[in-house]
Amino acid sequence: MSIANLFGFGPVADVNIFLDGENERQQVEYRVSKDKREKAPLYFDGDPVSGKVVLRVHEGKQLEHYGIKVQFIGCIEMFYDRGNHYEFVSLVQELAAPAVLTNTAMYTFEFKNVEKQYESYQGINAKLRYFVKATVSKRVGAITQSKDIWVYSYRMPPEINSSIRMEVGIEDCLHIEFEYNKSKYHLKDVIVGKIYFLLVRIKIKHMELSIIRRETTGAAPNQYNESETITKFEIMDGAPVRGETIPIRLFLGGFDLTPTYRDVNKKFSTRYYLNLVLVDEENRRYFKQQEITLYRRNEGEHSTADDNTVKD
């Protein structure tokens, strides 16, 4: 027992939030820190958010409160600016007028047709979250509790999804062409491609392909760019010869990816790049980077835009 509770100065009540149908909803696991992950129930744009707030008064205590309210909040938090939260959704419902309580009380709430314009996001320097917050106002301070939800936004497959053809070259030493089957991929897609060696006069040791996520936060001149490598794998070991073709087939479903975000609420962007790296025997690195677009597709959808072939 704490000293505050021993002398009667501890909390006289606690508050909890229970969402309707929470256990029936899909749970999304997300990374909070390097070694910590949490789960939250999944919602979509327009889904109502309803439930109950339970205020439990501790045995032998009484609580004089000055009103109880519940809020639904969507906000963006910048890790380099922890004092400021940028709210883009803020709804409030008053649950109870001032009163004195000696027993447990329960209050229901419902936010109908709630607009959830953006996806939830947990990044390096930015976090976009939606949560329900209950507040019990007291003469001094307040009792608060919050509960996060997670939001997905589905997008239609793009009608135009052209392939990517690029070249990597060093005059009179190296000439490579590489081709990816398309430039826009859903999060469970497969990247299919080929690499053609047209001229090889340097001793290549190996070649690797990586997916890089680049997060941009803030605005110039106070803009932060952070990159992280999502995955990296070797696609060739040993020296290629002229005319050789190396196939690429990369399944995206096993990686911790988000859609591409462009200027979300004018606070942050997240972009993805395919990075092709060649390393020679003197450990010199030659690379070519190409941006790709990722989007979240409803698993029931299929489109001819998802054709995973690269024609010879």
N, C-alpha and C positions, 0 to 999 in steps of 0.2 A: 504494500500500500504506500502511495506517495505521501509526503508530508502534507500537501494541500488537502488530500482526502482525509487524512488523520484528524485534522483540525476543522473539517467541515467546509473547506474552501474549494473542493473539487467540483467538477461539473455535476449539475443536478439532473441532466437529461442528455440523451443522445438522439440523433436523427439519422434515418436511413431512407434510401430511395429504392423502390422496386418498380421495374418497368414491366408493363403488360406483355406477356408472351416472350419474355426475355430468353427463357430456356429453350423455346422452340426455334428461335432464330439462329442462323449461322453465326458462329463465333469467329471473329478475325483475330489472328495472333499478330502482334506487331512488336517491333523492337523499341524498347524504351532507352536502353543503353547497350553497351557492348555485350554485357553478360546478363541482361535482364529483358524478358519479354512479358507482355501482358495480353489479355484478350478482352474484346468488347463486342457486343451484339451488332449485327450488320443491319443498316437501314439504307433506304434509297430516297431520292428526291421526291417529295410529296407524301411520303409515309407519315402518318400521325405518330406522335410520340406521347404515350400516355402511361400512367402508372399511379403509384401512391407514395406518399411521404408518411413515414411512421415516426412519431415523436414519442420516445419512451422516457417517462419520468422515473428516476431511480427511486427505489423503495424508501419510504420515510421522508421523501423530499417533496417540495412543491416548486413549480416553475411559474414565475410571472413573466409573461412575454408581451411584447409590444407589436405583435403581428407576425404572421408566417407567410412567406411567399415562395414560389418556385419559378425558376427561369430556365429557358432553353437558349443556349448561347453557342454561336459559331464564331471562332476567333483564330487569329494567326499570332503565334508567339515567335519572336526572334531571339535566339539564344544569346546574341551579343547585345540585346536591348531588353533584358529581362524585366525591367520595370514597366514596360508598356505592352499591353495586349490590344490588338487591333480587331475589334468586333465588327463582323459583317452581318450577323443575325443576333437579335436580342429581343426575346419575347418574355413576358412576365405575367403571372397569374397570382392574385392574392388568395391565399387559402384560408386564413383565419384572422379575425379581428383580435385586438389585445384581450388577454384573459389570464386567469390563474389556473394552472393544471396541476393535478395530483396523480393522475393516471395516464396510461398510454393513450394516445390519440392518433387517428389515421385520417389522412386527407387525400382525396383523389384529384388527379389533374389530367388534362388532355390538351395538347397542342395539335390542332388539326391541319392537315395539308401543309406541313412545314416545308418551306423551300430550303433545299440543301444544295446550293449552287455548285459547290466545289467538293472534290474528294478529300477525305481525311488523308493526312500526310505526316509522317515522322521522318525528318531528314537530319542533316548534319547541323545546319544553322537555322532551320525553320521547322515549325510544327503547326499544322492546321488541325484543329480539334473541334468536335461538337460535344456538348455535355449538358446535362440537367443539373441544376444547382438549387438546393433548398436552403433557405435562410430563416432562422428563428431570431428575431430581434429582441434584445434584452435592454435593460436600463444601461448597462455597461457592456459593450461588445455584442457578439452574436454567436449563435451556434450554426455552423454551416456544414454541408455535405454535398459532394458532387459525384456524378456518375457519367463516365464517358460512353459514347456510342461511336461506331465506325460507319463511314459513308462511302459507298461506291457509286460511280457514275458510268453507265454503259454508253458506248458510242457506236454508231452505225459503221460498218466497214466502208472504207473509202472507195468511191466509184473508180477513181483513177489511182493506180498503184504501180507506177512504172518501175522497171528494174534499174539497178545501179551498175554502171560500167565505168571503171576508172583505171588509170595507169600510174605505175610507179616506175620512175626511170632515173638512172644516172648515166650521163652521156658516155657512150661507147663502153659501158661497164654492165649495166643492168637495165632490162626492160621487162616489166611485168604488167599484165592486164588482169584485173579481177572483176568478177561479176557476181552480184547478189540478186536473187530472184525478184525482190521488190524492195521498196523503201519504207513501207509502213507495215507494222506487225502487231497482231494482238498478243496479249501476255502469255498465251499458251501456244503460240505459233512455233514454226520451225524456220530458221534461217538456212536457206540452201544457196550454195554458191560454188564457183569454180575459180581457180587461179591458174593463169597461163604464163609460162616462162618463155618469153620470146628471145631474150638475150641474157646470158649469164656468163660474166667474165670475172666475177669475184667469188671467193670461196665462202658460200653460205653454210653456216653451221646448223641453224634451225630457224623455224618460222612459227609464230604464235599469233593467235587471235584473241582479243579481249573485248569485253563490253564495259564501257566506262559511263558512269552516271556523273553529270556535272550539274551542281546546284548553284544557282546565282541568287543572291539575296541583296536587298537594298537597292539604292540608286546611286549613280555616279555623283560625286567622287567617292562616296562611302559605300562602295559595292564590294561584296565578298563573293569569291568564286572558290568552290570546293569540289574536288573530283575524287571519286572512289572507284576502284576496279571491282566490278560485280563478279566477274569470272574471267579466268585466263586459262587457255589450254593450248598445247602444242599441236600444230596441224602438219608439221613436217620436221623430220630429223635427218640431217644429212644434206649433201649438196645436190641440188636439182640439175637437170640438164636441159638444154634448149629443146623446146617442144613439149616438155612435160606439163601435165595438168594435174592439179591437186584439188580434189573435191572438198567442199565444206558442208557440214550438216550439223546445225546447232539447235537443240531443243530448248526453248525459253522457259518452259513450264516449271523447271526445277530451281529457278533463281528468284531472289527477292526483288522483284521489279515492280515499278509503278508505271502508270501511263506517263507520257510526255506532258509536262505542265508548262504553259507559256504565259508568263506575266500574271500569275494568280493574284487577283485583287491588287495588282501593282506592287506586290511585296516579294514574290520569288518566282523562279522558273526552274524546271528540272528537265534536262535534255540527255539523250543517250547517243553514244557513238560506238561504232565498230572500229577497233584499232588493230590494224594489221602490222606486225613487227617482224622484220628480218634481222637476224644477228649473224655477222660473219665470224670467221675464225679469230679475228683480232678483237672480238666483242664490240665492234661498232654496230650501231643499231640504225636501221632504215625503217621508217614507218609511214603509213598513210591512214588518215582518220576520216571516217565518213559518218555524218549524222543520220540516224534512223528515227522514225516516229513510232512510238508505242501507244496503243489504245486498249481500253478494256471492252471486250466484246461479250455479249450475252452468250453463254455456252450453247444455247439452243440454235443460234444463228449459223448460217453458212453462206458463203458468197464465192463467186468465181474469182473474186479478188484474192482468195486464200489459196489459189493454185501454187503449189510448192515446187514447180519445175523450173529448171533453167535450160533453155534450149541451146543445143550446140550450134 
